[in-house]
């Protein structure tokens, strides 16, 4: 794709794979704002005959793609999205080794790279970002005393001269490096996971009150479950009425899944735990919307055990007695990474196999069926740490944000939607 605008201020030419790119700083004739625009195909690139451009696909179109060089980065990692309900604009938050970059993707034919927040310390291949109350919360792993950067996303409404280098609105330094930040939108708490194993909570979740986003307050942590690589935290309204209204944390803790009640930050209580056969590395998981099932990805079982892409499903209808429910095996040996549920679809970032869309409407009957995909790593679907890192499927428009380690930001959408 070419990234162009009406009148060009500056231009750089570079080769990306088999494609030629024009990176431009361009001036809008109305307000002199530099904009990135895709003028190669103003309708996006539909998935036709199994491909969208060079990318294998099934029922998902390529709406936009921006390479890492635009962001001043060499490696992509996490991503998230933000919808500004005041303006109805949609934004992609692209985490990289060097920064978190912000792109207005409201019009995918004219994506606007607005700027970035540089790392607080050093480059890191693990940077994570989440959103609460129109603020982005950013952590990085293996990055020294990085802490948590907080950025008011409403500043993106009025960027006079994009791309800008932004400064955070707050910088919380109550911890150093962290692998991930998890947020419960209902309670207004951030849970920092994957911190120092030798710290007070042994790498277990830290509790940060972010109800006032730019004034985070530390309120302890939970070390009883051990090191937590990732988590989901919800205010519970599921089938186990013993915990209705309680704040429940599900930790993906390297070799097991831990369920905890973290309602009382001064007295978090472990409810139960569960493991499974052929553990590689218990990585990340997400509830089904009815909260009956928890869908887990193990990051290393494909490499170390030798299976096809394996997704493990637990029955969490009784939080005190979680039970194994089923395994779902994909079509290749690609490693699964992050996955999220929206409705009856499980969106799985599966490294070299790209993004896989899996129907979970029959999960109670131990049936999961792949219904679509978009492969951001066209070279192969082998076992390896390349390709799609994360997927964010929650934008109102139906656009889906994908971050790829080598190829940067993708925006895709279900064909015909």
Helices and strands as residue ranges (DSSP letters): E 7-16, E 19-27, E 51-52, E 55-58, E 60-66, G 68-71, E 76-84, E 89-96, E 99-104, G 108-110, E 112-118, E 127-132, E 135-140, E 148-152, G 153-158, E 164-166, E 170-172, E 180-184, E 189-193, E 206-209, E 217-221, E 230-235, G 241-243, E 247-252, E 257-261, E 269-274, E 282-287, E 293-298, H 301-304, E 310-315, G 319-321, E 323-329, E 339-342, E 345-349, E 355-359, G 363-365, E 369-374, E 388-392, E 400-404, E 408-414
